[in-house]
Amino acid sequence: MHTIKILGVEDHAGTKNLYSNVRKALLGLNLSIEPMMVDDVDQLINYQIGGIPALVVRGQVVTQQFIPDTNALQFFFKTIFLPDKTPFTMKNILVPTDFSEPAKNAFEFAKQLASHCNASIKVMHVHYPDATAIEAGAVDIYADTLKWKEQTLRNFAQQNPANMPESDVAVLSKVKTEVTIGFPGDTIVEQSQKPDIDLIVMGTTGESGFFEKVFGSVSSHVSRKAHCPVLLIPSGIKFRECNNILFATDQKPADEALIQSVPKMFACPSANVHFVHVNAKEGKVYKMDRLSFYKPNLLGQFHYVEVESPNVFEGLNKYALEQNVDAMVMVTAHRPFFEAMFHKSMTKQMALAAEMPLLIMHYDD
């Protein structure tokens, strides 16, 4: 049985282009699979397609009347035929807090996530002392402040188990707390370098006052600089099962590896993942094409989507609304060169304006 079939008419330009792109993608991945051309009318009717050319993989029609480019097909074939051999596991979640309502909401979200993943949580508060607090004669006051912060953090983390479901009580038994001193953004980034931190969960706004006004959003800083994925939770957003997750891509090779762990980071292995690239150009009318396929060992579908739009932000949000997206994923880089380009401005904009959980992942240095 042929694994890959191309449905069409042999002399049709679109059919030829699809065949050529499929061959190039397979060769680029060193996959020794020979696509089969199908142009028999009776066979075409059996597949019940709406038009040609069409691509069939393992008996499933994944696209029709659309010619994916080589990059899209390589992502597709790599996901299907070269599955990730190092599956991601979530063991430890870091939850920074300033005791605000957004931070409390993020902690509630993290507890539900930890319950589904059987993960542990560390809740951390970063205290930056006023300079006058550590002047001579004020050491006792400073020590008392730290003790008060430590007790406040313990109260924040433990709450009242008597009013909680059993799943939350089990999670709280694995919650650790830590008060540390420093600049909130930089300190959280330092914590992210520890090998036992798999994910940071934090609110997108807070009440840290001075730092928010002078240095900008702590959540935005952490999302761009951290050395592990960062899940930003807008105020009022509660944990729920994700049916559709949007992964915004700039078509870098590392995206194909990063996307493998996304469903597990949301504790939703059955979610449909939409791998979306926006071709932005002023004056373009919104348009989208996609190929859809099932990934082995996952219950949901993967979609590789090409969107045309006047700008990236508009294209992503329109697609998210049309597809009832529950969460969004963006990727940024630590290098200054990349930070000066697409990802820095976009991740910051999305972090400040998100109306759904936003997962920020990072390319390796």
C-alpha positions as CSV (number, residue, x, y, z in Angstrom):
1,M,0.0,0.0,0.0
2,H,1.4,3.4,-1.0
3,T,1.8,5.7,2.0
4,I,1.5,9.0,0.0
5,K,-0.8,9.5,-2.9
6,I,-1.3,12.6,-5.1
7,L,-4.8,12.9,-6.6
8,G,-5.1,14.9,-9.8
9,V,-4.6,14.9,-13.6
10,E,-1.1,14.1,-14.8
11,D,-0.6,17.1,-17.1
12,H,-2.3,19.5,-14.7
13,A,0.1,22.3,-13.5
14,G,-1.2,22.2,-9.9
15,T,-0.8,18.4,-9.7
16,K,2.8,18.7,-11.1
17,N,3.7,21.4,-8.5
18,L,2.3,19.3,-5.6
19,Y,4.2,16.2,-6.8
20,S,7.4,18.3,-7.1
21,N,7.0,19.8,-3.6
22,V,6.2,16.4,-2.0
23,R,9.3,14.9,-3.6
24,K,11.6,17.8,-2.5
25,A,10.2,17.6,1.1
26,L,10.8,13.8,1.3
27,L,14.3,14.1,-0.1
28,G,15.1,16.9,2.3
29,L,14.2,14.6,5.2
30,N,16.0,11.6,3.7
31,L,12.7,9.6,3.6
32,S,12.7,6.9,1.0
33,I,9.0,7.1,0.2
34,E,7.8,7.3,-3.4
35,P,4.6,9.2,-3.9
36,M,2.0,7.6,-6.1
37,M,0.1,9.5,-8.8
38,V,-3.7,8.8,-9.0
39,D,-5.5,10.1,-12.0
40,D,-8.2,7.4,-12.5
41,V,-11.6,9.0,-12.4
42,D,-13.2,6.2,-10.5
43,Q,-10.6,6.3,-7.8
44,L,-10.8,10.1,-7.6
45,I,-14.6,9.8,-7.0
46,N,-14.0,7.2,-4.3
47,Y,-12.0,9.8,-2.3
48,Q,-14.9,12.2,-2.4
49,I,-12.6,15.3,-2.9
50,G,-14.0,18.7,-3.9
51,G,-11.2,19.4,-6.4
52,I,-7.6,18.7,-7.5
53,P,-4.8,18.5,-6.7
54,A,-5.3,16.6,-3.4
55,L,-2.8,14.9,-1.0
56,V,-3.5,11.6,0.7
57,V,-1.3,10.3,3.5
58,R,-2.0,6.9,5.0
59,G,-5.4,6.8,3.4
60,Q,-6.5,10.2,4.8
61,V,-7.1,13.3,2.5
62,V,-5.0,16.0,4.2
63,T,-5.4,18.8,1.7
64,Q,-7.2,19.5,-1.6
65,Q,-7.2,22.4,-4.0
66,F,-4.2,23.8,-2.1
67,I,-0.5,23.3,-2.8
68,P,1.6,23.4,0.4
69,D,5.2,24.7,-0.1
70,T,8.2,22.5,0.8
71,N,8.5,23.9,4.3
72,A,5.0,23.0,5.1
73,L,5.3,19.5,3.7
74,Q,8.6,18.9,5.6
75,F,6.9,19.9,8.9
76,F,4.0,17.6,8.0
77,F,6.1,14.6,7.0
78,K,8.6,15.1,9.9
79,T,5.7,15.1,12.4
80,I,4.1,12.0,10.8
81,F,7.1,9.8,9.9
82,L,9.8,11.1,12.3
83,P,8.1,11.4,15.7
84,D,9.9,13.1,18.6
85,K,11.9,10.5,20.6
86,T,12.3,12.6,23.7
87,P,8.8,13.3,24.9
88,F,8.3,16.2,27.2
89,T,7.3,15.6,30.9
90,M,6.1,18.3,33.3
91,K,7.5,17.8,36.8
92,N,8.0,21.3,38.3
93,I,6.2,24.5,37.9
94,L,7.4,27.9,39.2
95,V,4.7,30.4,40.1
96,P,6.0,34.0,40.9
97,T,3.6,36.1,42.9
98,D,3.2,39.7,44.1
99,F,0.0,38.7,46.1
100,S,-2.2,40.6,43.6
101,E,-5.5,39.2,42.2
102,P,-3.9,38.4,38.8
103,A,-1.1,36.5,40.6
104,K,-3.7,34.6,42.7
105,N,-5.6,33.7,39.6
106,A,-2.4,32.4,37.9
107,F,-1.7,30.3,41.0
108,E,-5.2,28.8,40.8
109,F,-4.6,28.0,37.1
110,A,-1.2,26.4,38.0
111,K,-2.7,24.2,40.6
112,Q,-5.2,22.7,38.2
113,L,-2.5,22.2,35.6
114,A,-0.2,20.6,38.2
115,S,-3.1,18.3,39.2
116,H,-3.5,17.1,35.6
117,C,0.2,16.6,35.1
118,N,1.1,15.3,38.5
119,A,3.6,18.1,38.9
120,S,5.0,20.0,41.9
121,I,4.8,23.8,42.4
122,K,7.2,26.3,43.8
123,V,5.5,29.7,44.7
124,M,8.1,32.5,44.8
125,H,7.9,36.1,45.9
126,V,10.7,38.5,45.0
127,H,11.2,41.3,47.5
128,Y,13.1,44.4,46.5
129,P,13.7,46.5,49.6
130,D,13.5,50.2,49.7
131,A,17.1,51.6,50.1
132,T,16.2,53.3,53.4
133,A,15.1,49.9,54.8
134,I,18.7,48.6,55.0
135,E,20.4,51.8,56.3
136,A,22.1,51.6,59.7
137,G,19.6,51.2,62.4
138,A,16.9,49.8,60.1
139,V,18.1,46.2,60.0
140,D,15.5,44.9,62.5
141,I,12.7,46.5,60.5
142,Y,14.1,44.9,57.3
143,A,14.3,41.5,59.0
144,D,10.7,41.9,60.3
145,T,9.5,42.7,56.7
146,L,11.1,39.6,55.3
147,K,9.4,37.5,58.1
148,W,6.1,39.1,57.3
149,K,6.6,38.4,53.6
150,E,7.4,34.7,54.3
151,Q,4.3,34.3,56.4
152,T,2.2,36.1,53.8
153,L,3.5,33.8,51.1
154,R,2.8,30.6,53.1
155,N,-0.8,31.9,53.7
156,F,-1.1,32.7,49.9
157,A,0.2,29.2,48.9
158,Q,-1.7,27.0,51.4
159,Q,-5.1,28.8,51.8
160,N,-7.8,26.7,53.5
161,P,-7.6,23.0,52.5
162,A,-11.0,22.4,54.3
163,N,-12.9,24.1,51.4
164,M,-10.9,22.5,48.6
165,P,-11.5,19.5,46.3
166,E,-9.3,16.5,47.0
167,S,-7.3,17.1,43.8
168,D,-6.3,20.6,45.1
169,V,-5.4,19.3,48.5
170,A,-3.1,16.7,46.9
171,V,-1.4,19.5,44.8
172,L,-0.9,21.7,47.9
173,S,1.0,18.9,49.6
174,K,3.6,19.3,46.9
175,V,3.8,23.2,47.0
176,K,7.0,24.8,48.2
177,T,7.4,28.5,49.0
178,E,10.4,30.8,48.7
179,V,11.0,34.5,49.4
180,T,14.0,35.9,47.7
181,I,15.6,39.4,47.3
182,G,16.2,41.2,44.0
183,F,14.7,42.7,40.9
184,P,11.5,40.7,40.2
185,G,12.0,40.3,36.4
186,D,15.7,39.4,36.6
187,T,15.4,37.1,39.6
188,I,12.6,35.1,38.0
189,V,14.7,34.7,34.8
190,E,17.6,33.5,37.0
191,Q,15.3,30.9,38.5
192,S,14.3,29.7,35.1
193,Q,17.8,28.5,34.4
194,K,17.6,25.8,37.1
195,P,17.3,22.4,35.4
196,D,14.3,21.4,37.6
197,I,12.0,24.2,36.4
198,D,9.9,23.0,33.5
199,L,7.5,25.9,33.2
200,I,6.7,29.3,34.7
201,V,3.1,30.3,35.2
202,M,2.3,33.9,36.0
203,G,-0.3,36.6,35.6
204,T,0.0,39.2,32.8
205,T,-0.6,42.2,35.1
206,G,0.3,42.9,38.7
207,E,0.4,45.5,41.4
208,S,4.2,45.9,41.8
209,G,3.8,49.6,41.1
210,F,7.3,51.0,40.8
211,F,8.7,48.2,38.6
212,E,5.6,48.2,36.3
213,K,6.0,51.9,35.7
214,V,9.8,52.2,35.4
215,F,10.9,48.9,33.8
216,G,7.7,47.8,32.1
217,S,5.7,44.6,32.5
218,V,7.5,42.0,34.6
219,S,5.6,39.3,32.7
220,S,6.7,40.6,29.4
221,H,10.3,40.7,30.5
222,V,10.2,37.2,31.8
223,S,8.4,35.9,28.8
224,R,11.2,37.1,26.5
225,K,14.2,36.3,28.7
226,A,13.4,33.1,30.5
227,H,15.2,29.9,29.8
228,C,12.1,27.7,30.1
229,P,8.6,28.1,28.7
230,V,6.4,30.8,30.3
231,L,2.6,30.5,30.5
232,L,0.9,33.9,30.9
233,I,-2.6,33.8,32.4
234,P,-4.8,36.9,31.9
235,S,-7.0,38.0,34.8
236,G,-10.2,36.0,35.2
237,I,-9.1,33.1,32.9
238,K,-9.7,29.8,34.6
239,F,-8.2,26.4,33.8
240,R,-10.2,24.3,31.3
241,E,-9.6,21.7,28.6
242,C,-8.1,23.2,25.4
243,N,-9.8,22.0,22.2
244,N,-7.8,24.3,19.9
245,I,-4.3,25.6,20.4
246,L,-2.7,28.1,18.1
247,F,1.1,27.9,17.6
248,A,2.3,31.1,15.8
249,T,5.4,30.3,13.7
250,D,7.9,32.3,11.7
251,Q,8.8,29.0,9.9
252,K,12.1,28.3,11.8
253,P,13.2,24.7,11.9
254,A,13.2,24.6,15.7
255,D,9.4,25.2,15.7
256,E,8.9,21.6,14.5
257,A,10.5,20.2,17.6
258,L,9.0,22.7,20.0
259,I,5.4,22.0,18.9
260,Q,5.7,18.4,20.0
261,S,5.4,19.3,23.7
262,V,2.7,21.9,23.4
263,P,-0.4,19.7,24.1
264,K,1.3,18.3,27.3
265,M,2.1,21.8,28.5
266,F,-1.6,22.5,28.5
267,A,-2.4,19.1,29.9
268,C,-4.6,18.5,26.8
269,P,-3.2,15.7,24.7
270,S,-6.4,15.6,22.7
271,A,-6.2,19.3,21.6
272,N,-6.1,20.3,18.0
273,V,-2.9,22.2,17.3
274,H,-2.9,24.9,14.6
275,F,0.6,25.6,13.4
276,V,0.0,29.1,11.8
277,H,2.3,31.2,9.7
278,V,1.1,34.7,8.7
279,N,2.3,36.1,5.4
280,A,1.9,39.8,6.2
281,K,1.8,42.5,3.6
282,E,0.0,45.8,3.6
283,G,-3.1,45.6,1.4
284,K,-3.5,41.9,1.5
285,V,-7.0,40.5,2.0
286,Y,-7.3,37.9,4.9
287,K,-7.1,34.4,3.5
288,M,-6.1,31.1,4.9
289,D,-5.1,27.7,3.5
290,R,-4.3,24.6,5.6
291,L,-3.6,20.9,5.6
292,S,-4.8,18.8,8.4
293,F,-3.6,15.5,9.7
294,Y,-3.7,13.2,12.8
295,K,-0.4,12.8,14.6
296,P,0.4,9.3,15.9
297,N,-0.2,8.9,19.7
298,L,-2.4,12.0,19.9
299,L,-6.1,12.1,19.8
300,G,-6.4,15.6,18.3
301,Q,-5.5,16.9,14.8
302,F,-2.6,19.0,13.7
303,H,-3.2,21.8,11.2
304,Y,-0.5,23.5,9.1
305,V,-2.0,26.9,8.2
306,E,-0.8,29.6,5.8
307,V,-2.6,33.0,6.5
308,E,-2.4,36.1,4.3
309,S,-3.2,39.3,6.2
310,P,-2.3,43.0,6.3
311,N,-0.2,42.4,9.5
312,V,0.8,39.5,11.7
313,F,-1.2,40.6,14.8
314,E,-4.4,41.0,12.9
315,G,-4.0,37.7,11.1
316,L,-3.3,35.7,14.2
317,N,-6.3,37.2,16.1
318,K,-8.7,36.7,13.2
319,Y,-7.7,33.1,12.8
320,A,-8.0,32.6,16.6
321,L,-11.5,34.0,16.6
322,E,-12.6,32.0,13.6
323,Q,-11.3,28.7,15.0
324,N,-12.4,29.2,18.6
325,V,-8.8,29.0,19.8
326,D,-8.5,28.4,23.6
327,A,-4.8,29.2,24.0
328,M,-1.9,30.7,22.0
329,V,1.8,29.8,21.7
330,M,4.5,32.1,20.5
331,V,8.3,31.7,20.2
332,T,11.0,34.2,20.9
333,A,14.8,34.2,21.1
334,H,17.4,35.4,23.6
335,R,19.7,36.7,21.0
336,P,19.8,40.5,20.5
337,F,19.6,40.2,16.7
338,F,16.3,38.3,16.9
339,E,15.0,40.5,19.7
340,A,15.3,43.5,17.4
341,M,13.0,41.9,14.8
342,F,9.7,40.1,14.7
343,H,9.5,38.1,17.9
344,K,10.4,40.8,20.5
345,S,7.7,43.2,19.5
346,M,5.1,40.6,18.9
347,T,5.6,38.6,22.1
348,K,5.5,41.8,24.1
349,Q,2.4,43.0,22.4
350,M,0.7,39.6,22.9
351,A,1.8,39.4,26.5
352,L,0.2,42.7,27.4
353,A,-3.0,42.3,25.3
354,A,-3.7,38.5,25.7
355,E,-7.3,37.5,26.3
356,M,-6.4,33.8,26.6
357,P,-3.6,31.7,28.1
358,L,-0.4,32.6,26.2
359,L,2.5,30.2,26.2
360,I,5.9,31.7,25.3
361,M,8.6,29.2,24.2
362,H,12.2,30.0,23.4
363,Y,14.8,29.0,20.8
364,D,18.0,27.6,22.3
365,D,21.1,29.8,22.1
